[in-house]
Amino acid sequence: MLISDLLSKVGRHKRSKRIGRGIGSGHGKTAGRGTKGMGAHSSDRPHRMNEGGQMPLFRRIPKRGFSNAQFRTEYQVVNLRTLEERFENGARVTAQALKDMGLIHDASGPVKILGTGELTKKLDVEATAFSASAAEKIARAGGEARQSTDALPKLKTASKKEKAAKRKARLERAAAEQAAAREKLLAEQAAAREEARATRKAAKKEAAAPAEPEAGEKKKKGKKEQGGKTEKS
């Protein structure tokens, strides 16, 4: 048998569909899309909130109230059934231990222990939060449920003294800026007055000085004097 005798399975190599090659090809003009415009593009489906140009529903209805959804705390949940299966008796359960076993994805995030399942082992569990049933079952098995708030987001709340001190510092800074601006303005005004005084003084001095005759007037005056002398002689 020669390699040229080997035949590929029918349909294994499918010829690509040539589109947009003229009307005679059968797939010209709209290139198999059936229409032009939006339907001719790959993203031929409008947005699910699109209503053809009219005011969409989510903009027509009123918006009232407030939601704390963006401030919620999302816990990584672990059940007692999982702790019973994965940890030995007397073990210490922490967020890092849970992450090392692949039970949670972030050791620095908040963890909550839920009471689904039974617990027969004595475990020292440290988590951000416990359900009431989980804490009760851990204590009944002889273990300890310790709550840690290190993973919770810290809300910075300033005391009244800190707020008053910040306000006082802000007012003092504003007063100092105003005083500096006033001093700068007064200095500029004083400099402008001095310049105006010097200009007036120079103008007065120039007006008091006798005006010198021009060169043409000097020549005419000299000719007149010479003519008077000749007539007298």
Beta strands, then each sheet from edge to edge (+ up, - down):
strand 1: 76-79
strand 2: 92-93
strand 3: 111-114
strand 4: 124-127
strand 5: 129-130
strand 6: 144-147
sheet 1: 1+ 3+ 5+
sheet 2: 2+ 4+ 6+
end
